[in-house]
Amino acid sequence: MGFGDSGWEFLRERTFTSEFTETSEYEPALAWRPGPNRLYMAWTGEGAGELNIMYCQGGSWSDPQPHIAQFDRATKHVFRDETSEAAPSLYMTGGNMALAYRGSGNRNINLLEVDTDNNFELIRKRTSGHTTPYRPAYASFLGRRWIAYTGEDDHLYLGRVAA
């Protein structure tokens, strides 16, 4: 499928089919970790709303094109105790990953920090008193981490994440 006027071209679409069916009502999030050359994808599962993550291991960028992401089901991890009614956001720093998401049923902004080198072992979870009806955005700027979100009053908010 090509998008001639937009400058985008999907070389080969990847869908999860047969025994590898993954579905979500919400958009997924992507993050890249350069060290081991991994592309991570996180999503909120359809039904129970559990947070999921999976990655594909990239080859060398000198390999022949097109570079197509092959997600490996063996890398999938489900955070069974973490649920959301919106999509998560991802942030990578070294071997640690942070997922920012709206809680299920309470709309509080949650931040789940995990160690990707140790099978997504939980480092810590923080729950903010701030609430949002949507997915929060998470990024780094000038060595600090930031969360932006739309409040219940539809105003935009930006907050620095404490260390």
Contacts in CASP RR format, 6 or more apart in sequence:
PFRMAT RR
TARGET T0000
AUTHOR 0000-0000-0000
METHOD contacts of the structure
MODEL  1
MGFGDSGWEFLRERTFTSEFTETSEYEPALAWRPGPNRLYMAWTGEGAGE
LNIMYCQGGSWSDPQPHIAQFDRATKHVFRDETSEAAPSLYMTGGNMALA
YRGSGNRNINLLEVDTDNNFELIRKRTSGHTTPYRPAYASFLGRRWIAYT
GEDDHLYLGRVAA
1 9 0 8 1.000
1 10 0 8 1.000
1 13 0 8 1.000
2 8 0 8 1.000
2 9 0 8 1.000
2 10 0 8 1.000
3 9 0 8 1.000
3 10 0 8 1.000
11 66 0 8 1.000
11 68 0 8 1.000
12 66 0 8 1.000
12 68 0 8 1.000
14 68 0 8 1.000
14 69 0 8 1.000
14 70 0 8 1.000
14 71 0 8 1.000
16 22 0 8 1.000
16 71 0 8 1.000
20 73 0 8 1.000
22 43 0 8 1.000
22 45 0 8 1.000
22 52 0 8 1.000
22 54 0 8 1.000
23 45 0 8 1.000
23 46 0 8 1.000
24 43 0 8 1.000
24 44 0 8 1.000
24 45 0 8 1.000
24 46 0 8 1.000
24 87 0 8 1.000
25 44 0 8 1.000
25 45 0 8 1.000
25 46 0 8 1.000
26 43 0 8 1.000
26 44 0 8 1.000
26 86 0 8 1.000
26 87 0 8 1.000
26 135 0 8 1.000
27 43 0 8 1.000
27 87 0 8 1.000
27 135 0 8 1.000
28 41 0 8 1.000
28 42 0 8 1.000
28 43 0 8 1.000
28 87 0 8 1.000
29 41 0 8 1.000
29 42 0 8 1.000
29 43 0 8 1.000
29 87 0 8 1.000
29 88 0 8 1.000
29 89 0 8 1.000
29 90 0 8 1.000
29 99 0 8 1.000
30 39 0 8 1.000
30 40 0 8 1.000
30 41 0 8 1.000
30 90 0 8 1.000
31 39 0 8 1.000
31 40 0 8 1.000
31 42 0 8 1.000
31 90 0 8 1.000
31 91 0 8 1.000
31 92 0 8 1.000
31 97 0 8 1.000
32 38 0 8 1.000
32 39 0 8 1.000
32 40 0 8 1.000
32 92 0 8 1.000
33 40 0 8 1.000
33 92 0 8 1.000
33 94 0 8 1.000
33 95 0 8 1.000
33 116 0 8 1.000
35 94 0 8 1.000
36 57 0 8 1.000
37 57 0 8 1.000
37 58 0 8 1.000
37 59 0 8 1.000
37 60 0 8 1.000
38 55 0 8 1.000
38 56 0 8 1.000
38 57 0 8 1.000
38 58 0 8 1.000
38 116 0 8 1.000
39 55 0 8 1.000
39 56 0 8 1.000
39 58 0 8 1.000
39 69 0 8 1.000
40 53 0 8 1.000
40 54 0 8 1.000
40 55 0 8 1.000
40 90 0 8 1.000
40 92 0 8 1.000
40 97 0 8 1.000
40 116 0 8 1.000
41 53 0 8 1.000
41 54 0 8 1.000
41 55 0 8 1.000
41 71 0 8 1.000
42 51 0 8 1.000
42 52 0 8 1.000
42 53 0 8 1.000
42 88 0 8 1.000
42 90 0 8 1.000
42 99 0 8 1.000
43 51 0 8 1.000
43 52 0 8 1.000
43 87 0 8 1.000
43 88 0 8 1.000
44 50 0 8 1.000
44 51 0 8 1.000
44 52 0 8 1.000
44 83 0 8 1.000
44 84 0 8 1.000
44 85 0 8 1.000
44 86 0 8 1.000
44 87 0 8 1.000
44 88 0 8 1.000
44 101 0 8 1.000
45 51 0 8 1.000
45 52 0 8 1.000
48 83 0 8 1.000
49 83 0 8 1.000
49 84 0 8 1.000
49 85 0 8 1.000
49 104 0 8 1.000
50 78 0 8 1.000
50 79 0 8 1.000
50 80 0 8 1.000
50 82 0 8 1.000
50 83 0 8 1.000
51 78 0 8 1.000
51 79 0 8 1.000
51 82 0 8 1.000
51 83 0 8 1.000
51 84 0 8 1.000
51 88 0 8 1.000
51 99 0 8 1.000
51 101 0 8 1.000
51 112 0 8 1.000
52 76 0 8 1.000
52 77 0 8 1.000
52 78 0 8 1.000
52 79 0 8 1.000
53 76 0 8 1.000
53 77 0 8 1.000
53 79 0 8 1.000
53 97 0 8 1.000
53 99 0 8 1.000
53 120 0 8 1.000
54 71 0 8 1.000
54 72 0 8 1.000
54 73 0 8 1.000
54 75 0 8 1.000
54 76 0 8 1.000
54 77 0 8 1.000
55 71 0 8 1.000
55 72 0 8 1.000
55 75 0 8 1.000
55 116 0 8 1.000
56 69 0 8 1.000
56 70 0 8 1.000
56 71 0 8 1.000
56 72 0 8 1.000
56 75 0 8 1.000
57 72 0 8 1.000
57 75 0 8 1.000
58 67 0 8 1.000
58 69 0 8 1.000
59 67 0 8 1.000
61 67 0 8 1.000
77 119 0 8 1.000
77 120 0 8 1.000
79 99 0 8 1.000
79 112 0 8 1.000
79 120 0 8 1.000
82 99 0 8 1.000
82 101 0 8 1.000
82 110 0 8 1.000
82 112 0 8 1.000
82 125 0 8 1.000
83 103 0 8 1.000
83 104 0 8 1.000
84 101 0 8 1.000
84 102 0 8 1.000
84 103 0 8 1.000
84 104 0 8 1.000
84 110 0 8 1.000
85 102 0 8 1.000
85 103 0 8 1.000
85 104 0 8 1.000
85 105 0 8 1.000
86 101 0 8 1.000
86 102 0 8 1.000
86 103 0 8 1.000
86 132 0 8 1.000
86 133 0 8 1.000
86 134 0 8 1.000
86 135 0 8 1.000
87 101 0 8 1.000
87 135 0 8 1.000
88 99 0 8 1.000
88 100 0 8 1.000
88 101 0 8 1.000
88 135 0 8 1.000
89 99 0 8 1.000
89 100 0 8 1.000
89 101 0 8 1.000
89 135 0 8 1.000
89 136 0 8 1.000
89 137 0 8 1.000
89 138 0 8 1.000
90 97 0 8 1.000
90 98 0 8 1.000
90 99 0 8 1.000
90 138 0 8 1.000
91 97 0 8 1.000
91 98 0 8 1.000
91 100 0 8 1.000
91 138 0 8 1.000
91 139 0 8 1.000
91 140 0 8 1.000
91 145 0 8 1.000
92 116 0 8 1.000
93 140 0 8 1.000
95 115 0 8 1.000
95 116 0 8 1.000
95 117 0 8 1.000
96 113 0 8 1.000
96 114 0 8 1.000
96 115 0 8 1.000
96 116 0 8 1.000
96 123 0 8 1.000
97 113 0 8 1.000
97 114 0 8 1.000
97 115 0 8 1.000
97 116 0 8 1.000
97 120 0 8 1.000
98 111 0 8 1.000
98 112 0 8 1.000
98 113 0 8 1.000
98 114 0 8 1.000
98 138 0 8 1.000
98 145 0 8 1.000
99 111 0 8 1.000
99 112 0 8 1.000
99 114 0 8 1.000
100 109 0 8 1.000
100 110 0 8 1.000
100 111 0 8 1.000
100 135 0 8 1.000
100 136 0 8 1.000
100 137 0 8 1.000
100 138 0 8 1.000
100 147 0 8 1.000
101 109 0 8 1.000
101 110 0 8 1.000
101 112 0 8 1.000
101 135 0 8 1.000
101 136 0 8 1.000
102 108 0 8 1.000
102 109 0 8 1.000
102 110 0 8 1.000
102 131 0 8 1.000
102 132 0 8 1.000
102 133 0 8 1.000
102 134 0 8 1.000
102 135 0 8 1.000
102 136 0 8 1.000
103 109 0 8 1.000
103 110 0 8 1.000
106 131 0 8 1.000
107 131 0 8 1.000
107 132 0 8 1.000
107 133 0 8 1.000
107 152 0 8 1.000
108 127 0 8 1.000
108 128 0 8 1.000
108 129 0 8 1.000
108 130 0 8 1.000
108 131 0 8 1.000
109 127 0 8 1.000
109 128 0 8 1.000
109 129 0 8 1.000
109 130 0 8 1.000
109 131 0 8 1.000
109 132 0 8 1.000
109 136 0 8 1.000
109 147 0 8 1.000
109 149 0 8 1.000
110 125 0 8 1.000
110 126 0 8 1.000
110 127 0 8 1.000
110 128 0 8 1.000
111 125 0 8 1.000
111 126 0 8 1.000
111 127 0 8 1.000
111 128 0 8 1.000
111 138 0 8 1.000
111 147 0 8 1.000
111 161 0 8 1.000
112 122 0 8 1.000
112 125 0 8 1.000
113 122 0 8 1.000
113 123 0 8 1.000
113 124 0 8 1.000
113 125 0 8 1.000
113 126 0 8 1.000
114 120 0 8 1.000
114 121 0 8 1.000
114 122 0 8 1.000
114 123 0 8 1.000
115 121 0 8 1.000
115 123 0 8 1.000
128 147 0 8 1.000
130 149 0 8 1.000
130 151 0 8 1.000
130 157 0 8 1.000
131 151 0 8 1.000
131 152 0 8 1.000
132 149 0 8 1.000
132 150 0 8 1.000
132 151 0 8 1.000
132 152 0 8 1.000
133 150 0 8 1.000
133 151 0 8 1.000
133 152 0 8 1.000
134 149 0 8 1.000
134 150 0 8 1.000
136 147 0 8 1.000
136 148 0 8 1.000
136 149 0 8 1.000
137 147 0 8 1.000
137 148 0 8 1.000
137 149 0 8 1.000
138 145 0 8 1.000
138 146 0 8 1.000
138 147 0 8 1.000
139 145 0 8 1.000
139 146 0 8 1.000
139 148 0 8 1.000
140 146 0 8 1.000
144 160 0 8 1.000
144 161 0 8 1.000
145 160 0 8 1.000
145 161 0 8 1.000
146 158 0 8 1.000
146 159 0 8 1.000
146 160 0 8 1.000
146 161 0 8 1.000
147 158 0 8 1.000
147 159 0 8 1.000
147 161 0 8 1.000
148 156 0 8 1.000
148 157 0 8 1.000
148 158 0 8 1.000
148 159 0 8 1.000
149 156 0 8 1.000
149 157 0 8 1.000
150 156 0 8 1.000
150 157 0 8 1.000
151 157 0 8 1.000
END
